[in-house]
Amino acid sequence: MSVSAGLAFAPRVKRVADFARAFLRGTLDIALPQLCAACREPVEGRGLCPSCWSKLSFITRPYCERLGIPFVYDPGPGMLSMEAIADPPAYNRARAAVRFGEISRALVHALKYGDRLDLAPMMGRWISHAGREILSQADALVPVPLHWRRQWTRRFNQSAMLAVAISAESGVPVAAHALKRVKATAQQVGLSRAERTTNVQGAFKVPDEGRPAVARRRLVVVDDVLTSGATVEGCARALLRAGAANVDVLVFARVADPVRTSI
C-alpha cells in the first residue's frame, strides 16, 4: 500500500474504531446499567440519582473560617464559631465537602466497609472543590493512617484513597509515609467527645523516615469524616511536633452538630 493510500485509509480505521467503542459502551450500558452511588437504583451516567442528590447537603459559605462549621446566617467575613473560640484546634483550618447525613453516610460506609473504591474519585473531586484555597497553599497531603492490623483486615485505607483522588484533582502530592499510627485504637463509633480524645491520645507519630516530608512543610491531613475532631487533632499535633510549618484538614463529610448526631 502506498503512503498516500495509507493516509486515506487511516480516517476510515479511526471511524470504525470509534463506532466499535461506542457500540461496546452502549452494549455494556444495557447489560450493566449505571447505578446510583448511594441507593443503587439505575441512573443515567455516573454519580447519584436525583432523589439522593437532593438530600446531599454541600457545605458552602458562610462557615467558621477555622473549623468549617456552617453558620445558619452570615455573621460577616472572618467570623469564628463559639467552638473555635472556646477550644481552638492545633490545626489551622478544616474544610468539608458535605454535611454528614443520610446520603453522605451511605457513601462513606460504601467506600469504607463495602470496598466501593470506585467512589473515591467522585468524593475526592468534591473535597478538592471545598478545599481549593487550602490546596493552593499546600506542599503535601497526609492521609490519616490505619494501624497495621486494621489495614491488614480492611486491605486498604479509605483516607489514603481519598488523598490519592484529591492529588489527582489538585496536583498536590501525597506524603503516604509521613505519619504512622503506633497505637491500635478502638473504633471511635459511639464514643463521647472526651472518650474519642482519650482513645487517640499518643496514637500518631512521625517516623524517622517521614521527617523530611514533614519538616517546614505546609501539610493537609485527609480523612473521610470529621466528628469531634479528635483524630485529626492527634494527627496535627504529631505533625507540628515534627516541625511542620502548618497543618490544615480536609474531609469528605463533617458532623455539623456533634451533640445530636453520631456516626
C-alpha positions as CSV (number, residue, x, y, z in Angstrom):
1,M,0.0,0.0,0.0
2,S,1.4,3.4,-0.9
3,V,1.8,6.2,1.6
4,S,-1.0,8.3,0.2
5,A,-3.4,5.3,0.2
6,G,-2.4,4.5,3.8
7,L,-3.1,8.1,4.9
8,A,-6.5,8.0,3.2
9,F,-7.3,4.7,4.9
10,A,-6.4,5.9,8.4
11,P,-9.5,8.1,8.9
12,R,-11.7,5.1,8.0
13,V,-9.9,2.9,10.5
14,K,-10.4,5.6,13.2
15,R,-14.2,5.8,12.4
16,V,-14.6,2.1,12.6
17,A,-12.7,2.0,15.9
18,D,-14.8,4.9,17.3
19,F,-18.0,3.1,16.2
20,A,-16.8,-0.1,17.9
21,R,-16.1,1.7,21.2
22,A,-19.5,3.4,21.1
23,F,-21.2,0.1,20.3
24,L,-19.4,-1.6,23.2
25,R,-20.3,1.2,25.6
26,G,-23.9,1.0,24.6
27,T,-24.0,-2.8,25.0
28,L,-22.4,-2.5,28.5
29,D,-24.9,0.2,29.5
30,I,-27.8,-2.2,28.6
31,A,-26.2,-5.3,30.1
32,L,-24.8,-3.5,33.2
33,P,-26.7,-0.2,33.8
34,Q,-25.1,2.5,35.9
35,L,-26.4,2.6,39.5
36,C,-26.7,5.4,41.9
37,A,-23.6,5.5,44.2
38,A,-25.8,5.8,47.3
39,C,-29.1,3.9,46.8
40,R,-28.0,1.6,43.9
41,E,-31.0,2.5,41.7
42,P,-30.3,2.7,37.9
43,V,-29.2,6.2,36.8
44,E,-28.2,7.8,33.5
45,G,-24.4,8.4,33.7
46,R,-22.3,8.2,36.9
47,G,-23.0,9.6,40.3
48,L,-26.2,10.0,42.3
49,C,-29.8,9.7,41.3
50,P,-31.9,12.9,41.5
51,S,-33.5,11.8,44.8
52,C,-30.2,11.2,46.6
53,W,-28.6,14.3,45.1
54,S,-31.4,16.4,46.5
55,K,-30.7,15.0,50.0
56,L,-26.9,15.7,49.9
57,S,-26.0,19.0,51.7
58,F,-22.9,20.6,50.4
59,I,-21.1,23.0,52.8
60,T,-20.6,26.5,51.4
61,R,-20.1,29.9,53.0
62,P,-21.0,31.2,55.5
63,Y,-19.0,29.0,57.8
64,C,-16.4,29.2,60.6
65,E,-13.2,30.1,59.0
66,R,-11.3,27.9,61.4
67,L,-13.4,24.8,61.8
68,G,-15.5,25.0,58.6
69,I,-18.8,24.6,60.7
70,P,-21.6,26.1,58.6
71,F,-23.5,29.1,60.0
72,V,-27.3,29.4,59.9
73,Y,-26.8,33.1,58.9
74,D,-23.9,35.2,57.6
75,P,-22.2,36.9,60.6
76,G,-19.7,38.6,58.3
77,P,-16.3,37.7,56.9
78,G,-13.7,36.0,59.0
79,M,-16.0,35.1,61.9
80,L,-15.2,32.2,64.1
81,S,-17.6,29.7,65.7
82,M,-18.0,29.5,69.5
83,E,-16.3,26.1,69.3
84,A,-13.2,27.6,67.6
85,I,-13.0,30.4,70.2
86,A,-13.5,28.2,73.2
87,D,-11.3,25.3,72.2
88,P,-9.1,26.3,69.2
89,P,-7.6,23.2,67.4
90,A,-3.9,22.5,66.8
91,Y,-4.5,22.6,63.0
92,N,-5.2,25.9,61.2
93,R,-8.3,25.3,59.1
94,A,-10.7,22.5,58.4
95,R,-12.9,22.2,55.4
96,A,-15.5,19.5,54.5
97,A,-17.3,18.9,51.2
98,V,-20.7,17.9,52.7
99,R,-22.7,17.6,56.0
100,F,-22.8,14.2,57.4
101,G,-26.3,12.9,56.8
102,E,-28.2,10.0,55.2
103,I,-26.6,10.1,51.8
104,S,-23.0,11.1,52.8
105,R,-23.2,8.3,55.5
106,A,-24.1,5.8,52.8
107,L,-21.2,6.9,50.6
108,V,-18.7,6.8,53.4
109,H,-19.8,3.4,54.6
110,A,-19.8,2.1,51.0
111,L,-16.2,3.2,50.5
112,K,-15.0,2.2,54.0
113,Y,-16.8,-1.1,54.5
114,G,-18.2,-2.1,51.1
115,D,-15.0,-1.9,49.1
116,R,-16.5,0.7,46.8
117,L,-13.2,2.1,45.7
118,D,-14.9,3.5,42.6
119,L,-16.4,6.2,44.8
120,A,-13.1,7.7,45.8
121,P,-12.6,9.8,42.6
122,M,-16.1,11.4,42.9
123,M,-15.7,12.1,46.7
124,G,-12.1,13.4,46.1
125,R,-13.3,15.8,43.5
126,W,-15.9,17.3,45.9
127,I,-13.3,17.6,48.6
128,S,-10.9,19.3,46.3
129,H,-13.6,21.9,45.4
130,A,-14.3,22.5,49.0
131,G,-10.7,22.8,49.9
132,R,-9.3,24.7,46.9
133,E,-8.0,27.6,48.9
134,I,-6.1,25.2,51.3
135,L,-4.8,23.1,48.4
136,S,-3.4,26.1,46.6
137,Q,-1.0,26.7,49.5
138,A,-0.3,23.0,50.4
139,D,3.0,21.1,49.9
140,A,1.6,17.6,50.6
141,L,-1.4,15.6,51.6
142,V,-1.2,13.3,54.7
143,P,-3.9,10.7,54.9
144,V,-4.9,9.6,58.4
145,P,-3.1,6.3,58.8
146,L,-4.6,3.0,60.0
147,H,-2.9,0.7,62.4
148,W,-1.2,-2.1,60.5
149,R,-3.6,-4.7,62.0
150,R,-6.7,-2.8,60.8
151,Q,-5.1,-2.1,57.4
152,W,-4.4,-5.8,57.0
153,T,-8.1,-6.6,57.9
154,R,-9.6,-3.9,55.7
155,R,-7.0,-4.3,52.9
156,F,-6.9,-0.6,52.2
157,N,-7.0,2.8,53.9
158,Q,-10.0,4.9,52.8
159,S,-8.3,8.1,53.8
160,A,-5.4,7.2,51.6
161,M,-7.7,6.5,48.7
162,L,-9.3,9.9,49.1
163,A,-5.9,11.6,49.3
164,V,-4.9,10.0,46.0
165,A,-8.1,11.2,44.4
166,I,-7.5,14.8,45.8
167,S,-4.0,14.6,44.5
168,A,-5.2,13.7,41.0
169,E,-7.5,16.7,41.1
170,S,-5.1,19.3,42.6
171,G,-1.6,18.2,41.8
172,V,-0.6,18.2,45.4
173,P,1.5,15.1,46.2
174,V,0.6,12.5,48.8
175,A,3.1,12.0,51.7
176,A,1.9,8.5,52.4
177,H,4.5,7.6,55.0
178,A,4.7,10.9,56.8
179,L,2.5,9.7,59.6
180,K,2.2,6.4,61.4
181,R,-0.5,5.1,63.8
182,V,1.5,3.4,66.5
183,K,-1.4,2.6,68.8
184,A,-4.2,0.2,67.9
185,T,-7.1,2.4,68.9
186,A,-10.7,1.2,69.4
187,Q,-13.3,2.2,66.9
188,Q,-14.4,5.8,67.5
189,V,-18.1,5.0,66.7
190,G,-20.3,5.5,69.7
191,L,-17.7,7.2,71.9
192,S,-18.2,10.5,73.6
193,R,-16.1,13.5,72.7
194,A,-13.9,13.0,75.8
195,E,-13.6,9.3,75.1
196,R,-12.6,9.9,71.5
197,T,-9.8,12.3,72.6
198,T,-8.5,9.7,75.2
199,N,-8.8,6.9,72.6
200,V,-6.4,8.6,70.1
201,Q,-4.0,10.1,72.6
202,G,-0.5,9.1,71.6
203,A,-1.8,7.1,68.7
204,F,0.1,9.0,65.9
205,K,3.8,9.5,65.3
206,V,6.0,10.8,62.6
207,P,8.6,8.1,61.9
208,D,12.2,9.0,61.3
209,E,11.9,8.2,57.6
210,G,8.9,10.5,57.4
211,R,10.5,13.6,58.9
212,P,11.9,15.0,55.6
213,A,8.4,15.1,54.2
214,V,7.1,17.0,57.3
215,A,9.7,19.5,58.4
216,R,8.9,23.1,57.4
217,R,6.2,22.0,55.0
218,R,2.5,23.0,54.8
219,L,0.6,19.8,55.2
220,V,-3.1,18.8,54.7
221,V,-4.5,15.9,56.8
222,V,-7.1,14.0,54.8
223,D,-9.9,11.9,56.4
224,D,-13.4,10.7,55.5
225,V,-15.5,12.1,58.4
226,L,-14.9,14.8,61.0
227,T,-17.0,14.3,64.1
228,S,-15.4,15.6,67.3
229,G,-12.1,16.3,65.6
230,A,-10.1,14.2,68.0
231,T,-8.4,12.1,65.3
232,V,-7.3,14.9,63.0
233,E,-6.3,16.9,66.1
234,G,-4.0,14.0,67.1
235,C,-2.5,13.9,63.6
236,A,-2.0,17.6,63.5
237,R,-0.2,17.7,66.9
238,A,2.2,14.9,65.8
239,L,3.0,16.7,62.6
240,L,3.6,20.0,64.3
241,R,5.9,18.4,66.9
242,A,7.9,17.0,64.0
243,G,8.4,20.5,62.6
244,A,5.5,21.0,60.1
245,A,5.1,24.7,59.2
246,N,1.3,24.5,59.0
247,V,-1.4,21.8,59.2
248,D,-4.9,22.1,57.7
249,V,-7.6,19.4,57.4
250,L,-9.8,18.2,54.5
251,V,-12.6,15.7,55.0
252,F,-15.4,14.4,52.9
253,A,-18.2,15.0,55.5
254,R,-18.4,16.7,58.8
255,V,-20.9,16.4,61.6
256,A,-22.3,19.9,61.9
257,D,-24.0,19.1,65.2
258,P,-22.0,16.5,67.1
259,V,-24.3,16.8,70.1
260,R,-27.3,15.4,68.3
261,T,-25.7,13.4,65.5
262,S,-23.4,10.4,65.7
263,I,-21.8,8.1,63.2
